[in-house]
Amino acid sequence: MSTEAPRRWEYRAVEPPTELTKRESANPETRMTELGREGWRLVETVSYDGGGTKFLIFERPLEDE
């Protein structure tokens, strides 16, 4: 049996960028790359009932204080 403490996580919810019309999503690749460099990884998307992505959910291990 392991005596290690369970890993703790922190989360970030990011709205996908939108085009000028504010109705269509823009390519989030640049923002996702920035977050990846900071140690975040995409784990889930939250969508509107009628379709379309409302949030991108990222996680990363919580640094020990």
Buried (B, 14 or more C-beta within 10 A) or exposed (E): EEEEEEEEEEEEEBEBEEEEEEEEEEEBEEBBEEBEEEEBEBEEEEEEEEEEEEBBBBBBEEEEE
